[in-house]
């Protein structure tokens, strides 16, 4: 595909018919980044049927070269746990299409759309920012965002435990016990969602506890309650902490045990709950058929989560950078 022979065409989203191509774009970008994460069209079916603060007609564009889908961009907004409103620019482009201005075209659309959204909510914009995300290996994507006023504010890492040998046995603190969750117990699944929302309000970024988020959660193929490790307080019956494990196929076809949504409630922190639950989760996904484990982490997490995960055998394989720019920064530069 010669760089001078084709032009980028941005078109509107066409619904579920676009999901296989969007998944292929996302997976190509993940492979380029070195992460084992892969997404299925079915995940898009669930997510795009239940978006929060994102309009499918106005906030999504599909990028094509010669009729082939090579990228997509979406805009959404959220109120962050730190108090400011964030306009999110979500974008994926296949590595082969990066010489054709696809990212530039999508970013220009997104920034124009952000400006239109912001114009309609002037009373909620004190300290508002625009957020962008790029894989650490994507130097061109990083350069594009930096030329347009974005600066790196946070680093997120994807960690992999390459095997599931030698998993330590780590007991929970006295008074806590792990209990199984029935996948058909809607109240128990909802409680896990609510605990996840509660705990992550204490962390960086934004937390979505909306009805749409709940519908995304319960319908997602990654929600596999039979694999969850949930610690209960014997005395009160309250959830102390949880890890919402799931199995998925990696880029090399192997089964990965994702030990994700590691959440410990405030009264139970600093007692070794997360370490015990993670060790139990590694054993649970191993028994379920996983050959490796993976998770994502905010490398600046104030609870030193990265050090905890590395102490249990996880190693960084990929990085995603989070960049912000002030809402009022003008223009788009290629």
DRENNU-403050 format. One record per residue (C-alpha): residue number from 1; x negated, y negated, z. Coordinates in pm, 1 decimal. Each point is the difference from the previous one (the first is absolute). Example, Ala and Ser with C-alpha at 12.3 -4.5 7.8 and 13.67 -1.06 7.14 Angstrom:
<recs>
<resi: 1, c1: -1230.0, c2: 450.0, c3: 780.0> $
<resi: 2, c1: -137.0, c2: -344.0, c3: -66.0> $
</recs>
This chain:
<recs>
<resi: 1, c1: 0.0, c2: 0.0, c3: 0.0> $
<resi: 2, c1: -190.9, c2: -304.3, c3: -120.5> $
<resi: 3, c1: 11.5, c2: -303.3, c3: 225.6> $
<resi: 4, c1: 97.5, c2: -236.8, c3: -284.0> $
<resi: 5, c1: 259.4, c2: 218.2, c3: -173.1> $
<resi: 6, c1: 295.3, c2: -12.5, c3: 238.8> $
<resi: 7, c1: 180.5, c2: -252.5, c3: 215.9> $
<resi: 8, c1: 159.6, c2: 50.8, c3: 337.6> $
<resi: 9, c1: 378.2, c2: 14.9, c3: 3.9> $
<resi: 10, c1: 184.5, c2: -46.0, c3: 326.5> $
<resi: 11, c1: 354.3, c2: 133.8, c3: 8.5> $
<resi: 12, c1: 272.1, c2: 52.4, c3: 254.6> $
<resi: 13, c1: 26.2, c2: 311.9, c3: 211.0> $
<resi: 14, c1: 228.4, c2: 270.2, c3: -146.6> $
<resi: 15, c1: 82.0, c2: 197.7, c3: 311.0> $
<resi: 16, c1: -83.0, c2: 362.1, c3: 69.5> $
<resi: 17, c1: -107.3, c2: 53.2, c3: -360.9> $
<resi: 18, c1: -312.0, c2: -206.6, c3: 80.2> $
<resi: 19, c1: -98.7, c2: 197.0, c3: 309.0> $
<resi: 20, c1: -210.3, c2: 273.9, c3: -164.4> $
<resi: 21, c1: -209.1, c2: -262.2, c3: -180.5> $
<resi: 22, c1: -29.3, c2: -215.3, c3: 312.1> $
<resi: 23, c1: -115.9, c2: 300.9, c3: 200.6> $
<resi: 24, c1: -256.4, c2: 81.5, c3: -269.3> $
<resi: 25, c1: -133.0, c2: -357.8, c3: 14.0> $
<resi: 26, c1: -23.8, c2: 6.5, c3: 379.6> $
<resi: 27, c1: -171.1, c2: 338.3, c3: -0.3> $
<resi: 28, c1: -252.8, c2: -110.8, c3: -262.9> $
<resi: 29, c1: -83.1, c2: -302.3, c3: 216.3> $
<resi: 30, c1: -34.3, c2: 225.4, c3: 306.6> $
<resi: 31, c1: -232.2, c2: 236.0, c3: -184.9> $
<resi: 32, c1: -213.9, c2: -297.2, c3: -106.7> $
<resi: 33, c1: -13.4, c2: -114.4, c3: 363.6> $
<resi: 34, c1: -117.3, c2: 339.8, c3: 121.6> $
<resi: 35, c1: 300.2, c2: 69.4, c3: 218.6> $
<resi: 36, c1: 176.8, c2: 338.8, c3: 1.5> $
<resi: 37, c1: 338.6, c2: -168.4, c3: 39.8> $
<resi: 38, c1: 248.5, c2: 80.8, c3: -275.4> $
<resi: 39, c1: 361.9, c2: -105.5, c3: -35.0> $
<resi: 40, c1: 289.1, c2: 171.9, c3: -175.4> $
<resi: 41, c1: 283.0, c2: -144.0, c3: -209.6> $
<resi: 42, c1: 235.5, c2: 127.0, c3: 269.6> $
<resi: 43, c1: -161.4, c2: -236.2, c3: 249.4> $
<resi: 44, c1: 71.3, c2: -289.7, c3: -234.8> $
<resi: 45, c1: 359.5, c2: 120.9, c3: -30.1> $
<resi: 46, c1: 39.3, c2: -39.0, c3: 375.6> $
<resi: 47, c1: -202.3, c2: -318.3, c3: 47.9> $
<resi: 48, c1: 144.4, c2: -198.6, c3: -289.2> $
<resi: 49, c1: 355.1, c2: 91.8, c3: 98.5> $
<resi: 50, c1: -62.2, c2: -149.2, c3: 346.0> $
<resi: 51, c1: -228.0, c2: -302.0, c3: -36.5> $
<resi: 52, c1: -4.4, c2: -278.2, c3: 258.2> $
<resi: 53, c1: -18.9, c2: -364.5, c3: -112.9> $
<resi: 54, c1: -84.5, c2: 95.0, c3: -358.5> $
<resi: 55, c1: 235.9, c2: -35.1, c3: -295.4> $
<resi: 56, c1: -49.0, c2: 261.8, c3: -272.1> $
<resi: 57, c1: 114.6, c2: -229.3, c3: -279.2> $
<resi: 58, c1: -198.7, c2: -308.7, c3: 94.8> $
<resi: 59, c1: -293.7, c2: 127.7, c3: 205.7> $
<resi: 60, c1: -132.6, c2: 294.6, c3: -204.5> $
<resi: 61, c1: -179.9, c2: 1.8, c3: -333.9> $
<resi: 62, c1: -138.7, c2: 292.0, c3: -198.3> $
<resi: 63, c1: -314.1, c2: -59.8, c3: -210.8> $
<resi: 64, c1: -37.2, c2: 172.6, c3: -336.2> $
<resi: 65, c1: -272.5, c2: 23.1, c3: -262.6> $
<resi: 66, c1: 115.1, c2: 141.0, c3: -334.5> $
<resi: 67, c1: 316.3, c2: 124.7, c3: 167.7> $
<resi: 68, c1: -189.6, c2: 189.6, c3: 271.7> $
<resi: 69, c1: 55.8, c2: -87.7, c3: 365.9> $
<resi: 70, c1: -337.8, c2: -97.7, c3: 144.6> $
<resi: 71, c1: 96.9, c2: -200.7, c3: 306.7> $
<resi: 72, c1: 273.6, c2: -148.5, c3: 209.7> $
<resi: 73, c1: 41.5, c2: -277.9, c3: 251.3> $
<resi: 74, c1: 256.8, c2: -72.3, c3: 267.3> $
<resi: 75, c1: 65.0, c2: -288.2, c3: 236.5> $
<resi: 76, c1: 157.0, c2: 24.0, c3: 344.5> $
<resi: 77, c1: 0.7, c2: -211.1, c3: 313.5> $
<resi: 78, c1: -23.0, c2: 87.3, c3: 367.5> $
<resi: 79, c1: -43.1, c2: -166.7, c3: 336.4> $
<resi: 80, c1: -324.3, c2: 117.5, c3: 154.2> $
<resi: 81, c1: -52.7, c2: 101.6, c3: 360.4> $
<resi: 82, c1: -217.9, c2: -310.5, c3: 42.3> $
<resi: 83, c1: 296.4, c2: -222.7, c3: -84.7> $
<resi: 84, c1: -64.1, c2: -130.0, c3: -351.2> $
<resi: 85, c1: 190.0, c2: 89.0, c3: -314.3> $
<resi: 86, c1: -196.0, c2: 200.7, c3: -255.3> $
<resi: 87, c1: 70.7, c2: 24.8, c3: -371.3> $
<resi: 88, c1: -137.1, c2: 336.6, c3: -110.7> $
<resi: 89, c1: -144.6, c2: 59.5, c3: -347.6> $
<resi: 90, c1: -10.7, c2: 375.2, c3: -64.4> $
<resi: 91, c1: -182.8, c2: 96.6, c3: -319.5> $
<resi: 92, c1: -144.5, c2: 312.6, c3: -162.0> $
<resi: 93, c1: -186.4, c2: 20.0, c3: -332.4> $
<resi: 94, c1: -162.0, c2: 301.6, c3: -165.4> $
<resi: 95, c1: -381.1, c2: -25.7, c3: -15.3> $
<resi: 96, c1: 2.8, c2: 30.1, c3: -380.2> $
<resi: 97, c1: 222.7, c2: -308.1, c3: -34.7> $
<resi: 98, c1: -207.6, c2: -239.5, c3: 205.3> $
<resi: 99, c1: -176.1, c2: -155.9, c3: -299.3> $
<resi: 100, c1: 329.8, c2: -122.8, c3: -146.7> $
<resi: 101, c1: 113.9, c2: -262.4, c3: 248.3> $
<resi: 102, c1: 268.9, c2: 218.0, c3: 153.8> $
<resi: 103, c1: -80.8, c2: -100.3, c3: 355.5> $
<resi: 104, c1: -16.2, c2: -367.7, c3: -97.2> $
<resi: 105, c1: 341.8, c2: 16.0, c3: -166.3> $
<resi: 106, c1: 159.8, c2: 177.9, c3: 293.8> $
<resi: 107, c1: -154.1, c2: -237.4, c3: 255.3> $
<resi: 108, c1: 124.2, c2: -302.4, c3: -196.0> $
<resi: 109, c1: 351.4, c2: 145.1, c3: 5.1> $
<resi: 110, c1: -24.9, c2: 73.6, c3: 370.1> $
<resi: 111, c1: -123.3, c2: -345.3, c3: 98.3> $
<resi: 112, c1: 273.0, c2: -164.0, c3: -206.7> $
<resi: 113, c1: 256.5, c2: 221.5, c3: 168.9> $
<resi: 114, c1: -142.5, c2: -78.7, c3: 345.9> $
<resi: 115, c1: 34.7, c2: -369.9, c3: -71.9> $
<resi: 116, c1: 365.1, c2: 49.2, c3: -95.6> $
<resi: 117, c1: 70.8, c2: 202.2, c3: 312.7> $
<resi: 118, c1: -170.9, c2: -254.1, c3: 224.2> $
<resi: 119, c1: 200.1, c2: -283.0, c3: -152.7> $
<resi: 120, c1: 313.8, c2: 166.4, c3: 127.7> $
<resi: 121, c1: -115.9, c2: 35.7, c3: 362.1> $
<resi: 122, c1: -167.4, c2: -329.5, c3: 98.2> $
<resi: 123, c1: 93.1, c2: 31.6, c3: 367.6> $
<resi: 124, c1: -195.1, c2: 324.0, c3: 48.1> $
<resi: 125, c1: -337.0, c2: -88.4, c3: -145.9> $
<resi: 126, c1: -210.6, c2: -136.2, c3: 287.0> $
<resi: 127, c1: -335.8, c2: 173.5, c3: -45.0> $
<resi: 128, c1: 133.4, c2: 216.1, c3: -284.7> $
<resi: 129, c1: -253.8, c2: 194.4, c3: -203.3> $
<resi: 130, c1: -20.8, c2: 205.4, c3: -317.9> $
<resi: 131, c1: -152.7, c2: 345.0, c3: 47.2> $
<resi: 132, c1: -178.0, c2: 215.0, c3: -256.9> $
<resi: 133, c1: -159.7, c2: 342.8, c3: 23.0> $
<resi: 134, c1: -283.1, c2: 161.7, c3: -192.6> $
<resi: 135, c1: -203.4, c2: 316.7, c3: 33.9> $
<resi: 136, c1: -356.0, c2: -53.9, c3: 115.1> $
<resi: 137, c1: -143.4, c2: 145.6, c3: -320.7> $
<resi: 138, c1: 205.0, c2: -231.6, c3: -221.4> $
<resi: 139, c1: -247.0, c2: -284.6, c3: -44.2> $
<resi: 140, c1: 196.9, c2: -150.3, c3: -288.6> $
<resi: 141, c1: 322.9, c2: -4.5, c3: 196.2> $
<resi: 142, c1: -178.4, c2: -155.7, c3: 295.4> $
<resi: 143, c1: -154.0, c2: -265.2, c3: -224.1> $
<resi: 144, c1: 338.5, c2: -83.4, c3: -152.6> $
<resi: 145, c1: 158.9, c2: -54.3, c3: 340.7> $
<resi: 146, c1: -295.1, c2: -204.1, c3: 127.8> $
<resi: 147, c1: 9.9, c2: -226.0, c3: -307.3> $
<resi: 148, c1: 362.3, c2: -65.5, c3: 84.3> $
<resi: 149, c1: -62.0, c2: -116.1, c3: 352.5> $
<resi: 150, c1: 21.6, c2: 327.1, c3: 191.6> $
<resi: 151, c1: -252.9, c2: 96.6, c3: 266.8> $
<resi: 152, c1: -54.2, c2: 332.3, c3: 177.1> $
<resi: 153, c1: 153.0, c2: -1.1, c3: 347.7> $
<resi: 154, c1: 21.6, c2: 370.9, c3: 86.1> $
<resi: 155, c1: -139.5, c2: 335.5, c3: -103.6> $
<resi: 156, c1: 196.3, c2: 322.5, c3: 5.3> $
<resi: 157, c1: -165.1, c2: 338.5, c3: -42.9> $
<resi: 158, c1: 117.7, c2: 339.9, c3: -111.4> $
<resi: 159, c1: -162.2, c2: 275.2, c3: 201.3> $
<resi: 160, c1: -30.0, c2: 370.4, c3: -78.7> $
<resi: 161, c1: -91.9, c2: 293.1, c3: 220.5> $
<resi: 162, c1: -153.8, c2: 228.6, c3: -264.6> $
<resi: 163, c1: 86.7, c2: 323.6, c3: 177.0> $
<resi: 164, c1: 217.1, c2: 117.3, c3: 286.1> $
<resi: 165, c1: -262.3, c2: 206.4, c3: 180.5> $
<resi: 166, c1: -99.9, c2: -56.5, c3: 360.6> $
<resi: 167, c1: 308.4, c2: -191.9, c3: 105.2> $
<resi: 168, c1: -39.9, c2: -80.2, c3: 370.3> $
<resi: 169, c1: 266.1, c2: 83.7, c3: 256.8> $
<resi: 170, c1: 83.1, c2: -322.8, c3: 180.4> $
<resi: 171, c1: 270.8, c2: 6.2, c3: 265.3> $
<resi: 172, c1: 258.5, c2: -271.6, c3: 36.7> $
<resi: 173, c1: -2.2, c2: -202.7, c3: 321.1> $
<resi: 174, c1: 191.4, c2: 151.7, c3: 289.1> $
<resi: 175, c1: 374.2, c2: -44.2, c3: -26.2> $
<resi: 176, c1: 12.5, c2: 2.5, c3: -381.4> $
<resi: 177, c1: 87.3, c2: 284.5, c3: -233.5> $
<resi: 178, c1: 40.0, c2: 50.7, c3: -373.5> $
<resi: 179, c1: 348.8, c2: 109.9, c3: -102.8> $
<resi: 180, c1: 110.6, c2: 109.5, c3: -349.9> $
<resi: 181, c1: 231.1, c2: -222.8, c3: -202.1> $
<resi: 182, c1: 289.9, c2: 159.4, c3: -184.5> $
<resi: 183, c1: 4.8, c2: -138.8, c3: -357.7> $
<resi: 184, c1: 380.4, c2: 9.6, c3: 11.0> $
<resi: 185, c1: 24.5, c2: -200.3, c3: 322.6> $
<resi: 186, c1: 77.5, c2: -343.3, c3: -139.0> $
<resi: 187, c1: -15.9, c2: -169.6, c3: 339.4> $
<resi: 188, c1: -349.0, c2: 138.3, c3: 68.7> $
<resi: 189, c1: -126.0, c2: -108.0, c3: -342.6> $
<resi: 190, c1: 148.0, c2: -346.3, c3: 51.0> $
<resi: 191, c1: -169.0, c2: -23.1, c3: 341.0> $
<resi: 192, c1: -336.0, c2: 73.3, c3: -161.2> $
<resi: 193, c1: 63.9, c2: -277.5, c3: -254.4> $
<resi: 194, c1: 87.2, c2: -243.7, c3: 277.3> $
<resi: 195, c1: -312.2, c2: 89.5, c3: 199.2> $
<resi: 196, c1: -213.3, c2: -50.1, c3: -311.4> $
<resi: 197, c1: 156.3, c2: -343.1, c3: -52.0> $
<resi: 198, c1: -44.4, c2: -93.0, c3: 367.1> $
<resi: 199, c1: -367.0, c2: 99.0, c3: 18.6> $
<resi: 200, c1: -110.4, c2: -160.4, c3: -325.0> $
<resi: 201, c1: 144.9, c2: -335.9, c3: 104.0> $
<resi: 202, c1: -318.8, c2: -17.2, c3: 209.4> $
<resi: 203, c1: -222.9, c2: 39.7, c3: -305.8> $
<resi: 204, c1: -120.7, c2: -202.3, c3: -295.9> $
<resi: 205, c1: 232.0, c2: -61.4, c3: -294.0> $
<resi: 206, c1: 374.9, c2: 37.1, c3: -14.7> $
<resi: 207, c1: 244.6, c2: 259.5, c3: 125.2> $
<resi: 208, c1: 324.1, c2: 79.9, c3: -177.6> $
<resi: 209, c1: 275.4, c2: 122.3, c3: 227.7> $
<resi: 210, c1: 282.5, c2: -81.4, c3: -239.8> $
<resi: 211, c1: 277.8, c2: 231.6, c3: -111.3> $
<resi: 212, c1: -173.7, c2: 30.1, c3: -337.7> $
<resi: 213, c1: -320.0, c2: 109.2, c3: 173.7> $
<resi: 214, c1: 191.8, c2: 261.0, c3: 196.9> $
<resi: 215, c1: 153.7, c2: 136.5, c3: -320.9> $
<resi: 216, c1: -346.2, c2: 11.6, c3: -161.4> $
<resi: 217, c1: -135.6, c2: 178.2, c3: 303.5> $
<resi: 218, c1: 259.6, c2: 274.0, c3: 31.0> $
<resi: 219, c1: 11.8, c2: 70.7, c3: -376.0> $
<resi: 220, c1: -375.1, c2: -1.6, c3: -61.6> $
<resi: 221, c1: -161.2, c2: 330.2, c3: -104.1> $
<resi: 222, c1: -276.4, c2: -87.9, c3: 247.2> $
<resi: 223, c1: 237.5, c2: 24.5, c3: 295.5> $
<resi: 224, c1: -53.5, c2: 356.5, c3: 121.7> $
<resi: 225, c1: 112.3, c2: 11.8, c3: 365.5> $
<resi: 226, c1: -92.3, c2: 366.1, c3: 38.5> $
<resi: 227, c1: -365.8, c2: -112.8, c3: -13.4> $
<resi: 228, c1: 28.2, c2: -294.2, c3: 236.4> $
<resi: 229, c1: -178.9, c2: -4.4, c3: 331.8> $
<resi: 230, c1: 209.3, c2: -198.1, c3: 247.9> $
<resi: 231, c1: -100.1, c2: -33.9, c3: 365.1> $
<resi: 232, c1: 280.0, c2: -43.7, c3: 254.1> $
<resi: 233, c1: -14.5, c2: -117.8, c3: 358.2> $
<resi: 234, c1: 136.1, c2: 292.4, c3: 201.3> $
<resi: 235, c1: 134.0, c2: -226.0, c3: 274.0> $
<resi: 236, c1: 193.0, c2: -243.4, c3: -217.0> $
<resi: 237, c1: 49.5, c2: 182.3, c3: -329.2> $
<resi: 238, c1: -143.2, c2: -304.2, c3: -180.3> $
<resi: 239, c1: -237.4, c2: 29.8, c3: -294.7> $
<resi: 240, c1: -353.2, c2: -91.7, c3: 109.2> $
<resi: 241, c1: -166.2, c2: 29.4, c3: -340.9> $
<resi: 242, c1: 27.7, c2: 171.9, c3: -333.5> $
<resi: 243, c1: -170.8, c2: 87.4, c3: -327.3> $
<resi: 244, c1: 230.3, c2: 54.5, c3: -297.2> $
<resi: 245, c1: -205.2, c2: 254.6, c3: -194.8> $
<resi: 246, c1: 82.9, c2: 111.9, c3: -352.7> $
<resi: 247, c1: -150.2, c2: 215.3, c3: -273.8> $
<resi: 248, c1: -69.7, c2: -129.1, c3: -350.7> $
<resi: 249, c1: -202.9, c2: 104.5, c3: -301.5> $
<resi: 250, c1: -325.4, c2: -187.2, c3: -52.4> $
<resi: 251, c1: -162.8, c2: -106.7, c3: -322.7> $
<resi: 252, c1: -195.1, c2: 325.5, c3: -24.0> $
<resi: 253, c1: 309.5, c2: 214.1, c3: 54.1> $
<resi: 254, c1: -78.6, c2: 92.1, c3: 360.2> $
<resi: 255, c1: 247.9, c2: -36.6, c3: 284.6> $
<resi: 256, c1: -74.1, c2: -294.8, c3: 226.3> $
<resi: 257, c1: 138.8, c2: -33.7, c3: 349.7> $
<resi: 258, c1: 72.0, c2: -369.5, c3: 46.0> $
<resi: 259, c1: -19.1, c2: -82.3, c3: 371.0> $
<resi: 260, c1: 174.4, c2: -334.1, c3: -34.3> $
<resi: 261, c1: 207.4, c2: -245.3, c3: 203.7> $
<resi: 262, c1: -209.8, c2: 48.2, c3: 311.2> $
<resi: 263, c1: 201.0, c2: -187.5, c3: 261.2> $
<resi: 264, c1: -33.2, c2: -17.8, c3: 378.4> $
<resi: 265, c1: 244.3, c2: -211.1, c3: 198.5> $
<resi: 266, c1: -134.3, c2: -271.1, c3: 230.4> $
<resi: 267, c1: 48.7, c2: 171.2, c3: 339.6> $
<resi: 268, c1: -199.7, c2: 302.8, c3: -117.7> $
<resi: 269, c1: -299.9, c2: -165.3, c3: -165.1> $
<resi: 270, c1: -362.0, c2: 37.8, c3: 113.7> $
<resi: 271, c1: 71.3, c2: 349.1, c3: 133.0> $
<resi: 272, c1: -121.3, c2: 218.5, c3: -286.2> $
<resi: 273, c1: 344.6, c2: 63.8, c3: -151.0> $
<resi: 274, c1: -103.0, c2: -82.6, c3: -357.5> $
<resi: 275, c1: -309.4, c2: 222.1, c3: 15.8> $
<resi: 276, c1: 200.0, c2: 296.4, c3: 132.0> $
<resi: 277, c1: 276.7, c2: -46.6, c3: -256.5> $
<resi: 278, c1: -248.5, c2: -28.0, c3: -285.2> $
<resi: 279, c1: -176.4, c2: 322.3, c3: 98.8> $
<resi: 280, c1: 338.5, c2: 173.1, c3: 21.6> $
<resi: 281, c1: 96.7, c2: -146.5, c3: -338.0> $
<resi: 282, c1: -313.8, c2: 133.0, c3: -166.5> $
<resi: 283, c1: 82.2, c2: 347.7, c3: 128.4> $
<resi: 284, c1: 364.0, c2: -34.0, c3: -107.5> $
<resi: 285, c1: -78.5, c2: -95.7, c3: -360.2> $
<resi: 286, c1: -268.8, c2: 270.1, c3: -16.7> $
<resi: 287, c1: 254.0, c2: 265.0, c3: 96.7> $
<resi: 288, c1: 242.8, c2: -146.8, c3: -255.0> $
<resi: 289, c1: -250.8, c2: 55.0, c3: -282.0> $
<resi: 290, c1: -208.6, c2: -316.5, c3: -26.3> $
<resi: 291, c1: -370.9, c2: 33.5, c3: -75.1> $
<resi: 292, c1: -91.3, c2: -362.9, c3: 74.6> $
<resi: 293, c1: 155.1, c2: -285.9, c3: 195.5> $
<resi: 294, c1: 24.8, c2: -370.3, c3: -76.8> $
<resi: 295, c1: 126.5, c2: -325.8, c3: 145.7> $
<resi: 296, c1: -13.9, c2: -376.1, c3: -51.5> $
<resi: 297, c1: -135.6, c2: -245.3, c3: 255.4> $
<resi: 298, c1: -37.1, c2: -372.2, c3: 50.4> $
<resi: 299, c1: -374.1, c2: -19.0, c3: 62.8> $
<resi: 300, c1: 47.7, c2: -299.1, c3: 232.6> $
<resi: 301, c1: 263.8, c2: 173.2, c3: 212.7> $
<resi: 302, c1: -41.7, c2: -138.2, c3: 351.3> $
<resi: 303, c1: 42.1, c2: 344.9, c3: 154.4> $
<resi: 304, c1: -314.9, c2: 120.6, c3: -181.4> $
<resi: 305, c1: 200.4, c2: 252.1, c3: -198.4> $
<resi: 306, c1: -277.2, c2: 41.6, c3: -258.6> $
<resi: 307, c1: -245.6, c2: 121.8, c3: 264.4> $
<resi: 308, c1: 258.7, c2: 243.2, c3: 136.0> $
<resi: 309, c1: 66.1, c2: 150.6, c3: -341.8> $
<resi: 310, c1: -367.6, c2: 27.5, c3: -85.8> $
<resi: 311, c1: -62.3, c2: 177.7, c3: 331.3> $
<resi: 312, c1: 244.6, c2: 268.8, c3: -115.5> $
<resi: 313, c1: -177.7, c2: 57.9, c3: -330.9> $
<resi: 314, c1: 162.3, c2: -248.6, c3: -237.0> $
<resi: 315, c1: -222.1, c2: -188.6, c3: -246.3> $
<resi: 316, c1: 73.8, c2: -302.2, c3: -219.2> $
<resi: 317, c1: 48.2, c2: 78.9, c3: -369.2> $
<resi: 318, c1: 167.7, c2: -316.5, c3: -128.3> $
<resi: 319, c1: 74.8, c2: -353.9, c3: 103.6> $
<resi: 320, c1: 279.5, c2: -243.7, c3: -75.1> $
<resi: 321, c1: -52.4, c2: -371.3, c3: 49.1> $
<resi: 322, c1: 277.4, c2: -232.3, c3: 112.7> $
<resi: 323, c1: -32.2, c2: -355.5, c3: -128.0> $
<resi: 324, c1: 199.1, c2: -312.9, c3: 85.8> $
<resi: 325, c1: 31.8, c2: -344.5, c3: -148.9> $
<resi: 326, c1: 200.8, c2: -301.2, c3: 114.8> $
<resi: 327, c1: 344.4, c2: -17.3, c3: -155.5> $
<resi: 328, c1: -64.2, c2: -342.0, c3: -152.0> $
<resi: 329, c1: -316.7, c2: 91.1, c3: -194.0> $
<resi: 330, c1: 73.6, c2: -85.4, c3: -367.9> $
<resi: 331, c1: -72.6, c2: 148.7, c3: -340.0> $
<resi: 332, c1: -97.2, c2: 340.1, c3: -134.0> $
<resi: 333, c1: -349.4, c2: 69.7, c3: -125.5> $
<resi: 334, c1: -88.9, c2: 297.0, c3: -221.6> $
</recs>
